[in-house]
Amino acid sequence: MNVLVLVEEGSEPSRQAMTLARRFGDTLHSVTIEGHEPFAPDAWAAVLLQAADELGVAAVFAAGTDRGNEIMARLGARAGLPLAANCTSATPGDPVILTRLRWGGSLLEEARLRSPRPLITVAPHTVSSDPGPAPVEVDVEPFFARLDPRELLVRVCGHVAPRGAGISLASAKVVVSGGRGVGSKEGFAIIEELAGLLGAAVGCSRAVTSAGWRPHSDQVGQTGTKVAPDVYIACGISGATQHMAGLKGAKRILAINSDAQAPLMLSADYTVVGDLREVVPAISSEIKKLKG
């Protein structure tokens, strides 16, 4: 059974999507979306459809990232096929048996997909990527050559650089994140200090961005960035479902909160019950001592 995978170069979620695709089919082809700029989702959906038809693939997979979901949704509309998004498992058959994340990751849904060519996106950080045979890379140049110019009408015209030159939130090994409990925009100074000492990225909850204390690019959660650090340090964050959806990939969680019964405190690997305005500076002070 041939399977086609949409790949974002260097992306761990794409490697996880390839892992699930290998379990679904026995021959893997891949299309890598880097290399053709500017990014145009309709053009990539058209290329993916052409490649799927010419290869005669039984299914198409992609990582459930912003770009992956956007291209696959457009592919589904173009082909008249249903899309199953945010899947964690897929068993071939008629129908295909799927497990999907719903409600920000708080619910696992077992679903059945009836489609002549299943379109599936894989929820990031829910599948352990396994090394396996390299997929057959598909040359997209012939497909782009056949595109109608209208496919390029919707495209990325520019990028806004993130504020400052800090560590990328999506790829950081350590994230220090603040919530409503930080109290103010100025209150993030102690969060930034700790992050600087740890070589970490600064994150925040949706309540913080809604209050205007931090930019949306710093938000961790269902409507923000999904992170997978080795350590996630949550300061003054209650742990709403939407926020928890963004940090499911974290290997270890340290939560600091004055409320011992906050949802995130109950889910964390390590907890400190106390005032973050005292606890965070104390941690920074000890790190400074260790660094000499």
Backbone as CSV, one residue per row, in Angstrom:
resi,resn,N_x,N_y,N_z,CA_x,CA_y,CA_z,C_x,C_y,C_z
1,MET,0.844,-1.193,0.000,0.000,0.000,0.000,0.881,1.245,0.000
2,ASN,0.721,2.120,-0.985,1.480,3.366,-1.075,0.864,4.439,-0.188
3,VAL,1.732,5.167,0.512,1.290,6.274,1.359,2.153,7.486,1.034
4,LEU,1.523,8.659,0.976,2.232,9.913,0.714,2.239,10.747,1.986
5,VAL,3.409,11.331,2.315,3.537,12.149,3.521,4.016,13.542,3.141
6,LEU,3.334,14.550,3.645,3.764,15.934,3.493,4.752,16.236,4.611
7,VAL,5.953,16.677,4.254,7.035,16.839,5.231,7.478,18.292,5.314
8,GLU,7.621,18.783,6.542,8.257,20.073,6.790,9.684,19.776,7.227
9,GLU,10.645,20.249,6.462,12.038,19.862,6.647,12.524,20.173,8.061
10,GLY,13.184,19.160,8.680,13.749,19.334,10.008,12.725,19.361,11.126
11,SER,11.493,18.994,10.831,10.412,19.085,11.811,10.212,17.748,12.528
12,GLU,10.261,17.771,13.863,9.996,16.563,14.635,8.551,16.087,14.449
13,PRO,7.542,16.992,14.439,6.176,16.529,14.140,6.065,15.814,12.797
14,SER,6.869,16.228,11.795,6.838,15.527,10.500,7.426,14.133,10.624
15,ARG,8.479,13.990,11.425,9.046,12.651,11.650,8.030,11.748,12.347
16,GLN,7.258,12.324,13.258,6.213,11.542,13.928,5.119,11.140,12.938
17,ALA,4.785,12.038,12.019,3.789,11.715,10.997,4.294,10.589,10.099
18,MET,5.590,10.614,9.770,6.158,9.546,8.947,6.112,8.207,9.680
19,THR,6.328,8.245,11.000,6.268,7.017,11.791,4.881,6.387,11.697
20,LEU,3.838,7.203,11.858,2.475,6.680,11.789,2.149,6.213,10.370
21,ALA,2.673,6.931,9.374,2.424,6.542,7.980,3.079,5.204,7.658
22,ARG,4.271,4.937,8.217,4.937,3.641,7.981,4.125,2.495,8.563
23,ARG,3.469,2.745,9.688,2.640,1.703,10.301,1.367,1.462,9.490
24,PHE,0.985,2.463,8.697,-0.257,2.380,7.923,-0.043,1.689,6.581
25,GLY,1.083,2.013,5.927,1.355,1.450,4.601,2.739,0.849,4.523
26,ASP,3.057,0.197,3.399,4.360,-0.459,3.281,5.322,0.273,2.356
27,THR,4.833,1.241,1.563,5.703,2.049,0.705,5.423,3.512,0.976
28,LEU,6.475,4.233,1.337,6.315,5.622,1.764,6.950,6.575,0.758
29,HIS,6.159,7.548,0.290,6.651,8.633,-0.553,6.505,9.930,0.237
30,SER,7.378,10.893,-0.041,7.289,12.151,0.696,7.407,13.350,-0.230
31,VAL,6.721,14.411,0.155,6.809,15.703,-0.509,7.238,16.704,0.549
32,THR,8.347,17.391,0.308,8.874,18.354,1.273,8.485,19.751,0.841
33,ILE,7.861,20.512,1.754,7.286,21.797,1.342,8.279,22.951,1.375
34,GLU,9.518,22.719,1.853,10.516,23.775,1.755,11.086,23.808,0.336
35,GLY,11.680,24.915,-0.016,12.355,25.001,-1.311,11.615,25.825,-2.341
36,HIS,10.296,25.986,-2.151,9.529,26.823,-3.069,8.931,27.979,-2.277
37,GLU,9.382,29.168,-2.551,8.887,30.350,-1.854,8.279,31.314,-2.870
38,PRO,7.317,32.136,-2.479,6.749,32.176,-1.144,5.794,31.005,-0.891
39,PHE,5.532,30.743,0.374,4.625,29.664,0.729,3.217,30.004,0.254
40,ALA,2.640,29.098,-0.518,1.289,29.284,-1.062,0.505,28.000,-0.799
41,PRO,-0.415,28.000,0.171,-1.100,26.757,0.557,-1.930,26.126,-0.543
42,ASP,-2.590,26.949,-1.391,-3.373,26.377,-2.486,-2.467,25.666,-3.486
43,ALA,-1.294,26.259,-3.745,-0.356,25.639,-4.685,0.116,24.299,-4.144
44,TRP,0.426,24.248,-2.866,0.902,22.989,-2.287,-0.205,21.939,-2.252
45,ALA,-1.449,22.366,-2.009,-2.569,21.417,-2.053,-2.716,20.844,-3.456
46,ALA,-2.555,21.698,-4.470,-2.658,21.235,-5.857,-1.533,20.271,-6.195
47,VAL,-0.314,20.585,-5.739,0.838,19.699,-5.986,0.633,18.358,-5.296
48,LEU,0.142,18.408,-4.068,-0.077,17.171,-3.307,-1.118,16.298,-3.995
49,LEU,-2.175,16.919,-4.528,-3.219,16.158,-5.217,-2.672,15.517,-6.495
50,GLN,-1.875,16.284,-7.256,-1.275,15.730,-8.472,-0.365,14.542,-8.145
51,ALA,0.465,14.712,-7.105,1.394,13.643,-6.721,0.638,12.410,-6.251
52,ALA,-0.412,12.612,-5.446,-1.199,11.487,-4.932,-1.851,10.712,-6.077
53,ASP,-2.363,11.439,-7.061,-3.012,10.783,-8.202,-1.995,10.011,-9.052
54,GLU,-0.864,10.625,-9.352,0.119,9.971,-10.226,0.774,8.771,-9.555
55,LEU,0.941,8.846,-8.230,1.545,7.721,-7.509,0.510,6.663,-7.143
56,GLY,-0.758,7.013,-7.227,-1.811,6.077,-6.872,-1.805,5.713,-5.402
57,VAL,-1.566,6.704,-4.530,-1.436,6.414,-3.103,-2.792,6.120,-2.476
58,ALA,-2.727,5.312,-1.414,-3.945,4.925,-0.711,-4.330,5.918,0.364
59,ALA,-3.354,6.720,0.855,-3.623,7.670,1.935,-2.579,8.771,1.888
60,VAL,-2.918,9.919,2.485,-1.989,11.040,2.588,-1.917,11.464,4.056
61,PHE,-0.689,11.590,4.562,-0.455,11.985,5.953,0.301,13.310,5.991
62,ALA,0.155,14.027,7.093,0.944,15.236,7.345,0.960,15.481,8.842
63,ALA,1.940,16.250,9.302,1.965,16.668,10.705,0.836,17.665,10.946
64,GLY,0.257,17.604,12.128,-0.837,18.509,12.468,-0.337,19.868,12.922
65,THR,0.597,20.448,12.161,1.103,21.794,12.431,0.200,22.797,11.725
66,ASP,0.484,24.077,11.923,-0.324,25.100,11.256,-0.306,24.894,9.743
67,ARG,0.899,24.718,9.180,0.996,24.552,7.731,0.440,23.207,7.277
68,GLY,0.734,22.162,8.034,0.236,20.840,7.663,-1.273,20.787,7.619
69,ASN,-1.916,21.310,8.667,-3.385,21.300,8.699,-3.975,22.185,7.606
70,GLU,-3.338,23.324,7.341,-3.873,24.232,6.327,-3.826,23.602,4.934
71,ILE,-2.679,23.014,4.592,-2.557,22.398,3.269,-3.503,21.210,3.135
72,MET,-3.576,20.380,4.177,-4.418,19.183,4.093,-5.902,19.537,4.028
73,ALA,-6.312,20.605,4.722,-7.709,21.033,4.648,-8.044,21.493,3.231
74,ARG,-7.120,22.214,2.606,-7.333,22.669,1.233,-7.305,21.486,0.254
75,LEU,-6.453,20.504,0.547,-6.433,19.295,-0.273,-7.774,18.576,-0.194
76,GLY,-8.319,18.461,1.021,-9.609,17.804,1.194,-10.717,18.514,0.432
77,ALA,-10.726,19.856,0.493,-11.746,20.624,-0.220,-11.593,20.457,-1.726
78,ARG,-10.350,20.436,-2.193,-10.073,20.313,-3.625,-10.470,18.927,-4.153
79,ALA,-10.204,17.892,-3.342,-10.454,16.516,-3.778,-11.848,16.020,-3.405
80,GLY,-12.557,16.790,-2.584,-13.866,16.350,-2.125,-13.770,15.179,-1.167
81,LEU,-12.724,15.178,-0.326,-12.486,14.080,0.616,-12.468,14.606,2.051
82,PRO,-12.901,13.780,3.017,-12.865,14.212,4.420,-11.444,14.201,4.970
83,LEU,-11.194,15.100,5.922,-9.892,15.180,6.602,-10.074,14.811,8.059
84,ALA,-9.247,13.889,8.559,-9.221,13.553,9.983,-7.989,14.232,10.578
85,ALA,-8.204,15.214,11.438,-7.105,16.009,11.993,-6.771,15.575,13.414
86,ASN,-5.519,15.849,13.812,-5.043,15.620,15.186,-5.184,14.167,15.621
87,CYS,-4.730,13.260,14.773,-4.823,11.829,15.086,-3.585,11.363,15.847
88,THR,-3.769,10.352,16.679,-2.647,9.745,17.407,-2.417,8.299,16.981
89,SER,-3.385,7.714,16.290,-3.223,6.368,15.738,-4.153,6.203,14.554
90,ALA,-3.765,5.308,13.644,-4.576,5.057,12.452,-4.375,3.616,12.021
91,THR,-5.462,2.848,11.970,-5.412,1.451,11.563,-6.095,1.305,10.219
92,PRO,-5.363,0.830,9.201,-5.954,0.733,7.863,-7.114,-0.249,7.818
93,GLY,-8.009,-0.006,6.905,-9.181,-0.869,6.739,-10.298,-0.058,6.114
94,ASP,-11.457,-0.650,6.028,-12.613,0.047,5.494,-13.779,-0.132,6.466
95,PRO,-13.976,0.810,7.389,-13.339,2.125,7.455,-11.987,2.095,8.182
96,VAL,-11.238,3.200,8.079,-10.004,3.379,8.845,-10.396,3.696,10.287
97,ILE,-9.749,3.014,11.239,-10.017,3.267,12.657,-8.990,4.267,13.175
98,LEU,-9.464,5.360,13.738,-8.593,6.447,14.183,-8.800,6.759,15.656
99,THR,-7.733,7.240,16.282,-7.843,7.877,17.595,-7.433,9.324,17.400
100,ARG,-8.271,10.241,17.877,-8.036,11.671,17.668,-8.046,12.420,18.989
101,LEU,-7.271,13.496,19.057,-7.335,14.420,20.185,-8.491,15.383,19.964
102,ARG,-9.311,15.573,20.981,-10.408,16.540,20.910,-10.384,17.418,22.150
103,TRP,-11.071,18.523,22.061,-11.204,19.457,23.184,-9.845,19.808,23.792
104,GLY,-8.934,20.230,22.908,-7.631,20.679,23.389,-6.788,19.578,23.997
105,GLY,-7.075,18.334,23.646,-6.282,17.222,24.159,-6.837,16.607,25.429
106,SER,-7.972,17.119,25.922,-8.552,16.562,27.147,-9.405,15.336,26.879
107,LEU,-9.669,15.037,25.601,-10.523,13.907,25.248,-9.904,13.140,24.083
108,LEU,-9.902,11.820,24.186,-9.472,10.962,23.076,-10.723,10.381,22.430
109,GLU,-10.858,10.572,21.135,-12.031,10.115,20.403,-11.649,8.958,19.479
110,GLU,-12.405,7.879,19.516,-12.223,6.815,18.529,-13.188,7.097,17.383
111,ALA,-12.630,7.209,16.187,-13.444,7.581,15.027,-13.240,6.589,13.890
112,ARG,-14.190,6.572,12.981,-14.106,5.738,11.785,-14.171,6.640,10.563
113,LEU,-13.188,6.503,9.705,-13.093,7.346,8.523,-13.371,6.513,7.276
114,ARG,-14.445,6.855,6.576,-14.781,6.181,5.315,-14.403,7.107,4.164
115,SER,-13.385,6.710,3.434,-12.885,7.552,2.358,-12.085,6.707,1.379
116,PRO,-12.197,6.982,0.077,-11.381,6.236,-0.886,-9.889,6.565,-0.764
117,ARG,-9.585,7.692,-0.164,-8.187,8.070,0.080,-8.142,8.868,1.386
118,PRO,-7.902,8.209,2.527,-7.879,8.907,3.808,-6.841,10.031,3.844
119,LEU,-7.260,11.178,4.340,-6.369,12.318,4.581,-6.263,12.473,6.094
120,ILE,-5.037,12.373,6.614,-4.840,12.290,8.067,-3.719,13.217,8.494
121,THR,-3.965,14.060,9.514,-2.870,14.803,10.140,-2.637,14.233,11.532
122,VAL,-1.374,14.223,11.924,-0.948,13.592,13.178,-0.694,14.663,14.223
123,ALA,-1.355,14.532,15.373,-1.188,15.516,16.445,0.276,15.567,16.882
124,PRO,0.897,16.751,16.886,2.314,16.850,17.264,2.567,16.356,18.681
125,HIS,3.706,15.707,18.849,4.207,15.269,20.158,3.312,14.214,20.822
126,THR,2.617,13.435,19.997,1.791,12.353,20.550,2.264,10.982,20.088
127,VAL,3.181,10.943,19.134,3.710,9.689,18.599,5.232,9.741,18.715
128,SER,5.835,8.679,19.255,7.297,8.624,19.323,7.843,8.300,17.940
129,SER,8.684,9.195,17.415,9.208,8.970,16.069,10.231,7.844,16.079
130,ASP,10.063,6.906,15.162,10.966,5.759,15.042,11.795,5.900,13.766
131,PRO,13.097,5.610,13.858,13.886,5.608,12.622,13.428,4.461,11.740
132,GLY,13.318,4.712,10.501,12.872,3.681,9.574,13.399,3.959,8.189
133,PRO,12.999,3.161,7.233,13.460,3.376,5.856,13.125,4.782,5.378
134,ALA,14.065,5.402,4.701,13.827,6.746,4.177,12.729,6.691,3.121
135,PRO,11.804,7.640,3.144,10.764,7.642,2.113,11.337,8.000,0.758
136,VAL,10.635,7.645,-0.288,11.025,8.021,-1.643,10.619,9.477,-1.858
137,GLU,11.631,10.341,-2.028,11.344,11.771,-2.195,10.747,12.034,-3.577
138,VAL,9.632,12.735,-3.597,8.943,13.043,-4.846,9.437,14.385,-5.388
139,ASP,9.831,14.425,-6.643,10.255,15.660,-7.299,9.006,16.485,-7.614
140,VAL,8.897,17.663,-6.987,7.678,18.464,-7.162,7.762,19.437,-8.329
141,GLU,8.938,19.575,-8.921,9.105,20.549,-10.005,8.101,20.336,-11.151
142,PRO,7.923,19.094,-11.650,6.949,18.903,-12.739,5.532,19.300,-12.350
143,PHE,5.191,19.099,-11.083,3.845,19.447,-10.628,3.671,20.962,-10.554
144,PHE,4.698,21.669,-10.053,4.625,23.124,-9.998,4.529,23.722,-11.397
145,ALA,5.203,23.082,-12.348,5.193,23.600,-13.725,3.789,23.585,-14.320
146,ARG,2.930,22.708,-13.809,1.576,22.583,-14.369,0.539,23.404,-13.597
147,LEU,0.971,24.188,-12.620,0.031,24.940,-11.797,-0.595,26.088,-12.560
148,ASP,-1.844,26.353,-12.244,-2.520,27.544,-12.730,-2.021,28.727,-11.888
149,PRO,-1.727,29.880,-12.491,-1.256,31.042,-11.719,-2.186,31.439,-10.579
150,ARG,-3.465,31.098,-10.693,-4.418,31.432,-9.627,-4.107,30.707,-8.324
151,GLU,-3.363,29.576,-8.424,-3.013,28.831,-7.216,-2.053,29.624,-6.319
152,LEU,-1.453,30.664,-6.864,-0.470,31.448,-6.112,-1.047,32.754,-5.582
153,LEU,-2.353,32.951,-5.732,-2.955,34.199,-5.270,-2.844,34.358,-3.755
154,VAL,-3.055,33.273,-3.020,-2.907,33.310,-1.562,-1.502,32.831,-1.230
155,ARG,-0.688,33.715,-0.725,0.703,33.360,-0.433,1.257,34.228,0.679
156,VAL,2.330,33.771,1.273,3.018,34.541,2.312,3.863,35.600,1.631
157,CYS,3.610,36.853,1.956,4.337,37.958,1.317,5.500,38.454,2.159
158,GLY,5.556,38.074,3.420,6.647,38.528,4.270,6.550,37.908,5.647
159,HIS,7.596,38.036,6.401,7.651,37.500,7.760,8.013,38.619,8.738
160,VAL,7.363,38.627,9.875,7.687,39.580,10.927,8.605,38.874,11.914
161,ALA,9.796,39.390,12.060,10.769,38.759,12.967,10.274,38.848,14.400
162,PRO,10.468,37.772,15.189,10.053,37.821,16.589,10.815,38.883,17.343
163,ARG,10.174,39.433,18.358,10.790,40.480,19.154,12.063,39.963,19.818
164,GLY,13.140,40.711,19.675,14.394,40.298,20.290,15.018,39.142,19.541
165,ALA,16.076,38.627,20.104,16.811,37.521,19.456,16.865,36.329,20.395
166,GLY,15.755,36.095,21.076,15.741,35.029,22.065,15.662,33.646,21.449
167,ILE,15.605,32.658,22.321,15.526,31.263,21.905,14.114,30.968,21.401
168,SER,14.021,30.190,20.340,12.727,29.834,19.775,11.911,29.021,20.776
169,LEU,10.684,29.451,20.992,9.810,28.761,21.936,9.526,27.337,21.486
170,ALA,9.332,27.148,20.192,8.961,25.832,19.668,10.078,24.810,19.805
171,SER,11.342,25.254,19.785,12.466,24.313,19.812,13.265,24.342,21.104
172,ALA,12.877,25.174,22.060,13.640,25.327,23.307,13.653,24.037,24.127
173,LYS,14.791,23.739,24.733,14.915,22.591,25.615,14.352,22.886,27.006
174,VAL,14.339,24.162,27.372,13.763,24.588,28.648,12.870,25.792,28.373
175,VAL,11.678,25.793,28.962,10.756,26.919,28.833,10.348,27.369,30.230
176,VAL,10.486,28.668,30.489,9.992,29.257,31.738,8.778,30.090,31.366
177,SER,7.623,29.713,31.891,6.363,30.303,31.451,5.636,30.950,32.617
178,GLY,5.018,32.087,32.350,4.282,32.798,33.391,2.817,32.928,33.055
179,GLY,1.993,32.958,34.096,0.556,33.102,33.911,0.016,34.330,34.601
180,ARG,-1.286,34.335,34.805,-1.943,35.477,35.436,-1.339,35.791,36.803
181,GLY,-0.854,34.751,37.477,-0.282,34.932,38.802,0.961,35.803,38.846
182,VAL,1.592,36.047,37.694,2.766,36.936,37.656,2.353,38.355,38.020
183,GLY,1.121,38.722,37.691,0.567,39.970,38.199,0.614,41.166,37.292
184,SER,1.624,41.272,36.426,1.745,42.448,35.575,2.801,42.220,34.507
185,LYS,2.849,43.145,33.562,3.887,43.104,32.530,5.265,43.208,33.174
186,GLU,5.386,44.097,34.139,6.670,44.284,34.819,7.057,43.056,35.621
187,GLY,6.065,42.302,36.072,6.333,41.117,36.870,7.105,40.044,36.121
188,PHE,7.107,40.117,34.783,7.824,39.121,33.987,9.339,39.301,34.037
189,ALA,9.806,40.352,34.685,11.255,40.554,34.799,11.919,39.371,35.494
190,ILE,11.293,38.835,36.531,11.903,37.703,37.249,11.815,36.419,36.413
191,ILE,10.774,36.310,35.580,10.651,35.158,34.675,11.765,35.216,33.628
192,GLU,11.982,36.407,33.076,13.026,36.590,32.067,14.413,36.341,32.654
193,GLU,14.612,36.760,33.902,15.915,36.537,34.542,16.202,35.050,34.688
194,LEU,15.221,34.284,35.179,15.402,32.847,35.349,15.630,32.173,33.998
195,ALA,14.863,32.586,32.997,15.036,32.013,31.656,16.438,32.291,31.125
196,GLY,16.946,33.495,31.364,18.288,33.841,30.914,19.352,32.987,31.571
197,LEU,19.192,32.719,32.846,20.166,31.902,33.577,20.154,30.449,33.103
198,LEU,18.993,29.979,32.648,18.847,28.585,32.219,19.020,28.413,30.711
199,GLY,19.223,29.508,29.997,19.273,29.412,28.538,17.944,28.958,27.976
200,ALA,16.863,29.469,28.573,15.511,29.012,28.254,14.738,30.055,27.459
201,ALA,13.629,29.622,26.875,12.689,30.526,26.219,11.639,30.953,27.235
202,VAL,11.077,32.130,27.033,10.004,32.636,27.899,8.666,32.367,27.227
203,GLY,7.758,31.755,27.976,6.420,31.501,27.478,5.390,32.143,28.384
204,CYS,4.132,32.014,28.024,3.072,32.575,28.857,1.746,31.899,28.528
205,SER,0.746,32.188,29.336,-0.593,31.647,29.115,-1.426,32.633,28.297
206,ARG,-2.597,32.183,27.862,-3.461,33.050,27.068,-3.939,34.254,27.868
207,ALA,-4.158,34.081,29.173,-4.599,35.199,30.012,-3.593,36.337,29.967
208,VAL,-2.326,35.993,29.862,-1.262,37.001,29.838,-1.300,37.787,28.532
209,THR,-1.454,37.084,27.404,-1.504,37.793,26.123,-2.793,38.614,26.022
210,SER,-3.877,38.099,26.583,-5.144,38.845,26.566,-5.024,40.143,27.361
211,ALA,-4.211,40.108,28.417,-3.998,41.304,29.237,-2.995,42.273,28.610
212,GLY,-2.323,41.816,27.535,-1.363,42.676,26.867,0.003,42.700,27.513
213,TRP,0.282,41.749,28.406,1.581,41.734,29.094,2.691,41.154,28.220
214,ARG,2.340,40.209,27.352,3.315,39.574,26.470,2.696,39.430,25.077
215,PRO,3.530,39.347,24.028,2.990,39.173,22.675,2.440,37.760,22.470
216,HIS,1.570,37.615,21.485,0.968,36.305,21.197,2.031,35.266,20.845
217,SER,3.158,35.700,20.275,4.222,34.760,19.896,4.795,34.017,21.098
218,ASP,4.559,34.544,22.312,5.047,33.884,23.532,4.033,32.904,24.111
219,GLN,2.823,32.882,23.565,1.755,32.076,24.166,1.934,30.588,23.902
220,VAL,1.818,29.811,24.967,1.823,28.351,24.881,0.384,27.881,25.036
221,GLY,-0.068,27.001,24.147,-1.424,26.503,24.308,-2.052,26.095,22.999
222,GLN,-3.323,25.767,23.074,-4.058,25.286,21.912,-4.081,26.323,20.802
223,THR,-4.209,27.612,21.156,-4.224,28.679,20.164,-2.888,29.419,20.113
224,GLY,-1.872,28.843,20.736,-0.533,29.417,20.699,0.457,28.405,20.156
225,THR,1.649,28.396,20.736,2.695,27.469,20.308,2.610,26.182,21.113
226,LYS,2.778,25.061,20.443,2.844,23.768,21.119,4.320,23.438,21.325
227,VAL,4.697,23.191,22.569,6.106,23.025,22.920,6.381,21.600,23.383
228,ALA,7.650,21.207,23.320,8.062,19.871,23.770,9.446,19.958,24.410
229,PRO,9.615,20.785,25.444,10.932,20.935,26.064,11.268,19.773,26.987
230,ASP,12.535,19.701,27.371,12.925,18.725,28.394,12.321,19.125,29.736
231,VAL,12.274,20.440,30.002,11.717,20.952,31.267,10.815,22.141,30.969
232,TYR,9.627,22.123,31.530,8.688,23.239,31.430,8.435,23.760,32.840
233,ILE,8.798,25.012,33.091,8.623,25.621,34.411,7.452,26.589,34.330
234,ALA,6.371,26.250,35.013,5.141,27.036,34.957,5.016,27.862,36.227
235,CYS,4.981,29.176,36.084,4.938,30.076,37.226,3.608,30.824,37.262
236,GLY,2.799,30.529,38.257,1.525,31.224,38.391,0.525,30.903,37.303
237,ILE,0.577,29.682,36.785,-0.349,29.241,35.730,-1.289,28.196,36.324
238,SER,-2.599,28.427,36.207,-3.559,27.501,36.807,-3.589,26.175,36.058
239,GLY,-3.505,26.241,34.715,-3.494,25.009,33.934,-4.812,24.714,33.261
240,ALA,-5.363,25.717,32.563,-6.595,25.506,31.788,-6.335,24.480,30.694
241,THR,-7.415,23.843,30.264,-7.306,22.797,29.245,-6.561,23.275,28.015
242,GLN,-6.838,24.526,27.591,-6.201,25.054,26.387,-4.694,25.182,26.564
243,HIS,-4.264,25.534,27.767,-2.823,25.665,28.011,-2.165,24.287,28.062
244,MET,-2.815,23.340,28.698,-2.264,21.990,28.813,-2.094,21.353,27.436
245,ALA,-2.958,21.721,26.496,-2.844,21.178,25.136,-1.535,21.585,24.486
246,GLY,-0.975,22.715,24.902,0.257,23.195,24.296,1.521,22.620,24.878
247,LEU,1.442,22.007,26.050,2.664,21.503,26.684,2.650,19.998,26.890
248,LYS,1.791,19.307,26.163,1.701,17.853,26.307,3.017,17.159,25.981
249,GLY,3.839,17.785,25.133,5.094,17.161,24.749,6.218,17.359,25.751
250,ALA,5.998,18.137,26.809,7.057,18.390,27.801,7.420,17.109,28.540
251,LYS,8.727,16.874,28.680,9.176,15.657,29.375,9.012,15.777,30.886
252,ARG,9.275,16.959,31.439,9.133,17.197,32.875,8.504,18.563,33.090
253,ILE,7.600,18.645,34.076,6.932,19.910,34.387,7.193,20.268,35.848
254,LEU,7.674,21.488,36.069,7.814,22.051,37.407,6.803,23.176,37.522
255,ALA,5.897,23.086,38.481,4.859,24.100,38.643,5.061,24.851,39.951
256,ILE,4.975,26.174,39.875,5.098,27.045,41.045,3.793,27.821,41.155
257,ASN,3.085,27.643,42.276,1.778,28.272,42.414,1.412,28.329,43.889
258,SER,0.692,29.367,44.267,0.245,29.477,45.660,-0.953,28.574,45.943
259,ASP,-1.601,28.101,44.868,-2.763,27.217,45.005,-2.330,25.774,44.735
260,ALA,-2.253,24.978,45.774,-1.795,23.590,45.637,-2.758,22.741,44.833
261,GLN,-4.013,23.194,44.675,-5.024,22.406,43.964,-5.244,22.884,42.525
262,ALA,-4.417,23.797,42.064,-4.537,24.240,40.672,-4.325,23.039,39.752
263,PRO,-5.070,22.943,38.653,-4.961,21.775,37.765,-3.537,21.452,37.339
264,LEU,-2.737,22.473,37.026,-1.373,22.218,36.580,-0.520,21.664,37.710
265,MET,-0.795,22.085,38.929,-0.055,21.555,40.081,-0.327,20.060,40.250
266,LEU,-1.538,19.647,39.936,-1.903,18.238,40.081,-1.341,17.382,38.952
267,SER,-0.957,18.023,37.841,-0.431,17.287,36.691,1.090,17.322,36.615
268,ALA,1.727,18.199,37.394,3.167,18.418,37.277,3.977,17.276,37.905
269,ASP,5.224,17.140,37.442,6.145,16.169,38.030,6.703,16.678,39.352
270,TYR,6.927,17.998,39.431,7.454,18.626,40.645,6.649,19.891,40.899
271,THR,6.356,20.174,42.175,5.574,21.368,42.502,6.225,22.134,43.656
272,VAL,6.045,23.442,43.623,6.442,24.311,44.731,5.230,25.152,45.080
273,VAL,4.711,24.985,46.300,3.563,25.769,46.748,4.099,27.022,47.425
274,GLY,3.822,28.170,46.825,4.321,29.411,47.397,4.135,30.572,46.442
275,ASP,4.538,31.742,46.894,4.434,32.966,46.115,5.556,32.983,45.083
276,LEU,5.215,33.006,43.807,6.242,32.953,42.768,7.183,34.151,42.843
277,ARG,6.706,35.279,43.395,7.570,36.455,43.511,8.715,36.213,44.492
278,GLU,8.549,35.225,45.355,9.623,34.848,46.286,10.375,33.619,45.775
279,VAL,9.636,32.659,45.227,10.232,31.384,44.809,11.142,31.553,43.593
280,VAL,10.673,32.268,42.563,11.461,32.402,41.328,12.777,33.139,41.569
281,PRO,12.781,34.296,42.274,14.066,34.941,42.562,14.993,34.067,43.405
282,ALA,14.415,33.246,44.292,15.244,32.357,45.120,15.928,31.303,44.250
283,ILE,15.202,30.769,43.267,15.808,29.800,42.344,16.927,30.467,41.540
284,SER,16.664,31.679,41.061,17.678,32.404,40.296,18.917,32.666,41.143
285,SER,18.712,33.012,42.401,19.833,33.279,43.304,20.701,32.044,43.508
286,GLU,20.059,30.881,43.655,20.830,29.641,43.834,21.600,29.281,42.562
287,ILE,20.996,29.532,41.413,21.682,29.233,40.152,22.919,30.130,40.012
288,LYS,22.776,31.394,40.392,23.896,32.329,40.320,25.041,31.857,41.229
289,LYS,24.681,31.347,42.410,25.714,30.847,43.325,26.464,29.659,42.724
290,LEU,25.705,28.759,42.083,26.323,27.575,41.471,27.230,27.965,40.312
291,LYS,26.854,29.031,39.616,27.673,29.483,38.479,28.902,30.265,38.933
292,GLY,28.910,30.590,40.238,30.066,31.298,40.783,30.091,32.750,40.431
